[in-house]
Amino acid sequence: MVKISIITVCYNSERFIETAIKSVLEQTHPNVEYIVIDGGSTDGTKGILEKYSSFGIRVISEPDSGIYNAMNKGLKLATGDIIGLLNSDDFYASNTVLSEVARSFSEVRDLDSVMGGVAFVDSTNLSLITRSYHVGSFKPWMMRFGFMPPHPGVFFRKSVYDNFGYFNETYRIAADFEYLVRVLYKKGLSYKSVERTWVCMRSGGVSTAGIHSNLLSTFEMNRALSENDYYSNFIFLLVRLPIKYIKQVLFR
């Protein structure tokens, strides 16, 4: 039976992390390794993690230098054949997601990656979908314009991380984008899209911090494409922002 490792990184995540934990523990797939990397939380996060200590969750709680440093710690500890990353404020859409992931890999020999859809839900009403990302429309050329499948819906074989490394920790916000450019475009690894919603992600409101994050991510996306020999420019990447905004308005 294929083993799947799920990694959640967190820091002061007491508001939402229990939902993420439950969505992993409730999976029907019988062979799941769950690793939680906590950055040394000072709120009630550790108490929640202790509450589930008897369920076999592996917890590392210590300071880190950022989210990608924490993710890399988890990736280096993972022993599964397949690895997925679940943010502390996200959760799986159903208890069969990991069974579907395993089946998708088994259907295509030597497949490197499988990706499923993501639903963005209202943070105060988890049944209210504000926007959806259907991965069937994704093609690697879209990354030239800053479009990517949300990383929690993407699963890789462990061999991908073993052969092509981990997240580049010099990025502050777009290391997941850089990784997808590196392995899907530059290395040309194989992937399969599954038209099923696998992950629910809480969405927040538009704010000044959001604008700042969008600009920072645009600069880092441009850098990621350049470093992986994929031509783009700042103007190409800025086009994605009004498109994303229009989609948010249409699906609100």
C-alpha positions as a Markdown table, in Angstrom:
| # | Residue | x | y | z |
|---|---|---|---|---|
| 1 | Met | 0.0 | 0.0 | 0.0 |
| 2 | Val | 1.4 | 3.4 | -1.1 |
| 3 | Lys | 2.5 | 5.6 | 1.8 |
| 4 | Ile | 1.5 | 9.3 | 1.7 |
| 5 | Ser | 3.2 | 11.9 | 3.8 |
| 6 | Ile | 1.3 | 15.1 | 4.6 |
| 7 | Ile | 3.2 | 18.1 | 6.0 |
| 8 | Thr | 1.6 | 21.0 | 7.8 |
| 9 | Val | 3.7 | 24.0 | 9.0 |
| 10 | Cys | 2.3 | 26.4 | 11.5 |
| 11 | Tyr | 3.0 | 29.2 | 13.9 |
| 12 | Asn | 0.4 | 30.6 | 16.4 |
| 13 | Ser | -2.3 | 28.8 | 14.4 |
| 14 | Glu | -4.8 | 27.9 | 17.2 |
| 15 | Arg | -7.8 | 29.4 | 15.4 |
| 16 | Phe | -7.7 | 27.0 | 12.5 |
| 17 | Ile | -5.2 | 24.2 | 12.8 |
| 18 | Glu | -7.6 | 21.7 | 14.4 |
| 19 | Thr | -9.7 | 21.7 | 11.3 |
| 20 | Ala | -6.6 | 20.8 | 9.2 |
| 21 | Ile | -5.6 | 18.1 | 11.6 |
| 22 | Lys | -9.0 | 16.5 | 11.6 |
| 23 | Ser | -9.2 | 16.5 | 7.9 |
| 24 | Val | -6.0 | 14.5 | 7.7 |
| 25 | Leu | -6.8 | 12.1 | 10.5 |
| 26 | Glu | -10.2 | 11.4 | 8.9 |
| 27 | Gln | -8.8 | 10.2 | 5.6 |
| 28 | Thr | -9.8 | 6.7 | 4.5 |
| 29 | His | -6.4 | 6.0 | 3.0 |
| 30 | Pro | -4.8 | 3.5 | 5.4 |
| 31 | Asn | -1.2 | 4.5 | 5.2 |
| 32 | Val | -0.7 | 8.2 | 6.0 |
| 33 | Glu | 2.3 | 9.8 | 7.8 |
| 34 | Tyr | 1.4 | 13.2 | 9.2 |
| 35 | Ile | 4.2 | 15.7 | 10.1 |
| 36 | Val | 3.5 | 19.0 | 11.8 |
| 37 | Ile | 6.3 | 21.6 | 11.9 |
| 38 | Asp | 5.5 | 24.2 | 14.5 |
| 39 | Gly | 7.7 | 27.3 | 14.6 |
| 40 | Gly | 7.6 | 27.6 | 18.4 |
| 41 | Ser | 4.0 | 28.9 | 18.8 |
| 42 | Thr | 3.2 | 31.0 | 21.9 |
| 43 | Asp | -0.6 | 30.7 | 21.7 |
| 44 | Gly | -2.7 | 27.6 | 22.1 |
| 45 | Thr | -1.3 | 25.7 | 19.1 |
| 46 | Lys | 0.9 | 23.4 | 21.2 |
| 47 | Gly | -2.0 | 22.4 | 23.4 |
| 48 | Ile | -4.0 | 21.4 | 20.3 |
| 49 | Leu | -1.1 | 19.4 | 19.0 |
| 50 | Glu | -0.7 | 17.6 | 22.3 |
| 51 | Lys | -4.4 | 16.8 | 22.2 |
| 52 | Tyr | -3.8 | 14.7 | 19.2 |
| 53 | Ser | -0.5 | 13.2 | 20.3 |
| 54 | Ser | -2.0 | 9.8 | 20.6 |
| 55 | Phe | -2.9 | 9.7 | 16.9 |
| 56 | Gly | 0.6 | 9.2 | 15.7 |
| 57 | Ile | 1.3 | 12.7 | 14.5 |
| 58 | Arg | 5.0 | 13.6 | 14.3 |
| 59 | Val | 5.5 | 17.1 | 15.8 |
| 60 | Ile | 8.6 | 19.2 | 15.6 |
| 61 | Ser | 8.3 | 22.4 | 17.6 |
| 62 | Glu | 11.2 | 24.8 | 17.3 |
| 63 | Pro | 12.0 | 28.2 | 15.9 |
| 64 | Asp | 12.6 | 28.4 | 12.1 |
| 65 | Ser | 13.7 | 31.1 | 9.7 |
| 66 | Gly | 10.5 | 31.2 | 7.7 |
| 67 | Ile | 7.7 | 29.2 | 6.2 |
| 68 | Tyr | 9.9 | 27.6 | 3.5 |
| 69 | Asn | 12.5 | 26.7 | 6.0 |
| 70 | Ala | 9.8 | 24.9 | 8.0 |
| 71 | Met | 8.4 | 23.2 | 4.9 |
| 72 | Asn | 11.9 | 21.9 | 4.0 |
| 73 | Lys | 12.3 | 20.5 | 7.5 |
| 74 | Gly | 9.1 | 18.5 | 7.0 |
| 75 | Leu | 10.2 | 17.4 | 3.5 |
| 76 | Lys | 13.5 | 16.1 | 4.8 |
| 77 | Leu | 11.7 | 14.0 | 7.5 |
| 78 | Ala | 9.0 | 12.6 | 5.2 |
| 79 | Thr | 9.3 | 8.9 | 4.4 |
| 80 | Gly | 6.2 | 8.5 | 2.2 |
| 81 | Asp | 6.2 | 7.5 | -1.4 |
| 82 | Ile | 4.0 | 10.6 | -2.1 |
| 83 | Ile | 4.2 | 13.9 | -0.4 |
| 84 | Gly | 1.6 | 16.7 | 0.0 |
| 85 | Leu | 1.6 | 20.0 | 1.9 |
| 86 | Leu | -1.4 | 21.2 | 3.7 |
| 87 | Asn | -1.4 | 24.7 | 5.2 |
| 88 | Ser | -2.6 | 25.1 | 8.8 |
| 89 | Asp | -5.6 | 27.1 | 7.8 |
| 90 | Asp | -6.7 | 24.8 | 5.0 |
| 91 | Phe | -8.4 | 21.4 | 5.0 |
| 92 | Tyr | -9.2 | 18.5 | 2.7 |
| 93 | Ala | -12.5 | 18.7 | 1.0 |
| 94 | Ser | -13.5 | 15.1 | 1.8 |
| 95 | Asn | -12.2 | 12.1 | 3.7 |
| 96 | Thr | -11.4 | 10.3 | 0.4 |
| 97 | Val | -8.9 | 12.8 | -1.0 |
| 98 | Leu | -5.8 | 10.9 | -0.2 |
| 99 | Ser | -7.3 | 7.6 | -1.5 |
| 100 | Glu | -8.0 | 9.5 | -4.8 |
| 101 | Val | -4.4 | 10.8 | -4.8 |
| 102 | Ala | -3.0 | 7.3 | -4.4 |
| 103 | Arg | -5.3 | 5.9 | -7.1 |
| 104 | Ser | -4.4 | 8.7 | -9.5 |
| 105 | Phe | -0.7 | 7.8 | -9.2 |
| 106 | Ser | -1.3 | 4.1 | -9.6 |
| 107 | Glu | -3.2 | 4.7 | -12.9 |
| 108 | Val | -0.2 | 6.1 | -14.7 |
| 109 | Arg | 3.2 | 4.5 | -14.4 |
| 110 | Asp | 6.2 | 6.7 | -13.5 |
| 111 | Leu | 3.9 | 9.8 | -13.0 |
| 112 | Asp | 5.8 | 12.5 | -11.1 |
| 113 | Ser | 2.9 | 14.7 | -9.9 |
| 114 | Val | -0.9 | 14.8 | -9.5 |
| 115 | Met | -2.9 | 18.0 | -8.9 |
| 116 | Gly | -6.5 | 18.5 | -7.9 |
| 117 | Gly | -8.8 | 21.4 | -7.6 |
| 118 | Val | -9.0 | 23.9 | -4.8 |
| 119 | Ala | -12.0 | 25.8 | -3.5 |
| 120 | Phe | -11.5 | 29.1 | -1.7 |
| 121 | Val | -14.1 | 29.3 | 1.1 |
| 122 | Asp | -15.2 | 32.2 | 3.3 |
| 123 | Ser | -13.2 | 32.1 | 6.6 |
| 124 | Thr | -16.4 | 32.5 | 8.7 |
| 125 | Asn | -18.6 | 30.2 | 6.7 |
| 126 | Leu | -16.6 | 27.2 | 5.4 |
| 127 | Ser | -19.5 | 25.9 | 3.3 |
| 128 | Leu | -19.5 | 29.2 | 1.3 |
| 129 | Ile | -17.3 | 28.8 | -1.8 |
| 130 | Thr | -16.0 | 32.2 | -2.9 |
| 131 | Arg | -13.8 | 31.0 | -5.8 |
| 132 | Ser | -12.7 | 27.8 | -7.4 |
| 133 | Tyr | -9.5 | 26.8 | -9.2 |
| 134 | His | -10.0 | 23.9 | -11.7 |
| 135 | Val | -6.6 | 22.4 | -12.5 |
| 136 | Gly | -7.8 | 21.0 | -15.8 |
| 137 | Ser | -7.2 | 24.4 | -17.4 |
| 138 | Phe | -3.5 | 24.6 | -16.1 |
| 139 | Lys | -0.6 | 24.3 | -18.5 |
| 140 | Pro | 3.0 | 25.0 | -17.6 |
| 141 | Trp | 3.2 | 27.9 | -20.1 |
| 142 | Met | 0.7 | 29.8 | -17.9 |
| 143 | Met | 3.5 | 30.3 | -15.3 |
| 144 | Arg | 5.0 | 32.8 | -17.6 |
| 145 | Phe | 2.1 | 35.0 | -16.7 |
| 146 | Gly | 2.1 | 34.1 | -13.0 |
| 147 | Phe | -0.6 | 31.5 | -12.9 |
| 148 | Met | 0.0 | 28.3 | -11.0 |
| 149 | Pro | -2.1 | 25.6 | -9.3 |
| 150 | Pro | -2.4 | 26.3 | -5.6 |
| 151 | His | 0.3 | 24.2 | -4.0 |
| 152 | Pro | -1.9 | 22.4 | -1.4 |
| 153 | Gly | -3.6 | 20.7 | -4.3 |
| 154 | Val | -0.3 | 19.4 | -5.8 |
| 155 | Phe | 1.2 | 16.1 | -4.7 |
| 156 | Phe | 4.7 | 14.9 | -5.8 |
| 157 | Arg | 6.5 | 11.6 | -5.5 |
| 158 | Lys | 9.2 | 11.7 | -2.9 |
| 159 | Ser | 11.7 | 11.0 | -5.6 |
| 160 | Val | 11.0 | 14.5 | -7.1 |
| 161 | Tyr | 12.3 | 16.2 | -3.9 |
| 162 | Asp | 15.1 | 13.7 | -3.6 |
| 163 | Asn | 16.3 | 14.4 | -7.2 |
| 164 | Phe | 15.5 | 18.1 | -7.6 |
| 165 | Gly | 15.9 | 19.5 | -4.2 |
| 166 | Tyr | 13.6 | 21.5 | -1.9 |
| 167 | Phe | 12.2 | 25.0 | -1.7 |
| 168 | Asn | 14.6 | 27.9 | -2.2 |
| 169 | Glu | 14.6 | 29.6 | 1.1 |
| 170 | Thr | 15.9 | 32.9 | -0.3 |
| 171 | Tyr | 12.3 | 33.5 | -1.5 |
| 172 | Arg | 10.0 | 35.1 | 1.0 |
| 173 | Ile | 6.6 | 34.5 | -0.7 |
| 174 | Ala | 7.0 | 32.7 | -4.0 |
| 175 | Ala | 9.2 | 29.7 | -3.4 |
| 176 | Asp | 6.3 | 27.3 | -4.2 |
| 177 | Phe | 5.9 | 29.1 | -7.6 |
| 178 | Glu | 9.7 | 28.8 | -8.2 |
| 179 | Tyr | 9.5 | 25.1 | -7.4 |
| 180 | Leu | 6.7 | 24.4 | -9.9 |
| 181 | Val | 8.6 | 26.4 | -12.5 |
| 182 | Arg | 11.7 | 24.4 | -11.8 |
| 183 | Val | 10.2 | 20.9 | -12.0 |
| 184 | Leu | 7.3 | 21.3 | -14.4 |
| 185 | Tyr | 8.9 | 23.7 | -16.9 |
| 186 | Lys | 12.7 | 23.4 | -16.6 |
| 187 | Lys | 12.8 | 19.7 | -15.8 |
| 188 | Gly | 9.7 | 18.8 | -17.7 |
| 189 | Leu | 8.3 | 16.4 | -15.1 |
| 190 | Ser | 5.1 | 14.6 | -15.8 |
| 191 | Tyr | 1.8 | 15.6 | -14.1 |
| 192 | Lys | -1.8 | 14.6 | -14.2 |
| 193 | Ser | -4.8 | 16.9 | -13.5 |
| 194 | Val | -7.8 | 15.5 | -11.6 |
| 195 | Glu | -11.1 | 17.4 | -11.9 |
| 196 | Arg | -12.0 | 17.0 | -8.3 |
| 197 | Thr | -11.8 | 19.6 | -5.5 |
| 198 | Trp | -9.3 | 18.2 | -3.1 |
| 199 | Val | -8.5 | 21.2 | -0.8 |
| 200 | Cys | -10.4 | 24.0 | 0.8 |
| 201 | Met | -8.5 | 27.2 | 1.5 |
| 202 | Arg | -9.8 | 30.0 | 3.6 |
| 203 | Ser | -9.9 | 33.3 | 1.7 |
| 204 | Gly | -9.3 | 36.7 | 3.3 |
| 205 | Gly | -10.3 | 40.2 | 2.3 |
| 206 | Val | -8.3 | 42.7 | 0.1 |
| 207 | Ser | -6.1 | 44.9 | 2.2 |
| 208 | Thr | -3.0 | 47.0 | 2.0 |
| 209 | Ala | -1.0 | 44.0 | 3.2 |
| 210 | Gly | -2.6 | 42.0 | 0.3 |
| 211 | Ile | -1.5 | 44.6 | -2.2 |
| 212 | His | 2.1 | 44.6 | -0.8 |
| 213 | Ser | 2.1 | 40.7 | -1.0 |
| 214 | Asn | 0.9 | 40.8 | -4.6 |
| 215 | Leu | 3.7 | 43.2 | -5.6 |
| 216 | Leu | 6.4 | 41.2 | -3.7 |
| 217 | Ser | 5.1 | 37.9 | -5.2 |
| 218 | Thr | 5.3 | 39.5 | -8.7 |
| 219 | Phe | 8.9 | 40.5 | -8.2 |
| 220 | Glu | 9.7 | 37.1 | -6.9 |
| 221 | Met | 7.8 | 35.3 | -9.7 |
| 222 | Asn | 9.8 | 37.3 | -12.3 |
| 223 | Arg | 13.0 | 36.3 | -10.5 |
| 224 | Ala | 11.9 | 32.6 | -10.4 |
| 225 | Leu | 11.2 | 32.5 | -14.1 |
| 226 | Ser | 14.5 | 34.2 | -15.0 |
| 227 | Glu | 16.5 | 31.9 | -12.8 |
| 228 | Asn | 14.9 | 28.9 | -14.5 |
| 229 | Asp | 15.5 | 30.3 | -18.0 |
| 230 | Tyr | 11.9 | 31.0 | -18.8 |
| 231 | Tyr | 11.4 | 34.4 | -20.3 |
| 232 | Ser | 8.8 | 36.7 | -18.8 |
| 233 | Asn | 8.6 | 40.3 | -17.5 |
| 234 | Phe | 6.9 | 42.4 | -14.9 |
| 235 | Ile | 4.1 | 43.5 | -17.2 |
| 236 | Phe | 3.3 | 39.9 | -18.2 |
| 237 | Leu | 3.0 | 39.0 | -14.6 |
| 238 | Leu | 0.9 | 42.0 | -13.6 |
| 239 | Val | -1.8 | 40.9 | -16.0 |
| 240 | Arg | -2.8 | 38.1 | -13.7 |
| 241 | Leu | -4.0 | 40.5 | -10.9 |
| 242 | Pro | -7.0 | 42.1 | -12.7 |
| 243 | Ile | -7.9 | 38.6 | -14.0 |
| 244 | Lys | -7.9 | 37.2 | -10.5 |
| 245 | Tyr | -9.9 | 40.2 | -9.2 |
| 246 | Ile | -12.5 | 39.8 | -11.9 |
| 247 | Lys | -12.9 | 36.1 | -11.0 |
| 248 | Gln | -13.3 | 36.9 | -7.4 |
| 249 | Val | -16.1 | 39.4 | -8.2 |
| 250 | Leu | -17.8 | 37.0 | -10.5 |
| 251 | Phe | -17.8 | 34.1 | -8.0 |
| 252 | Arg | -18.5 | 36.2 | -4.9 |
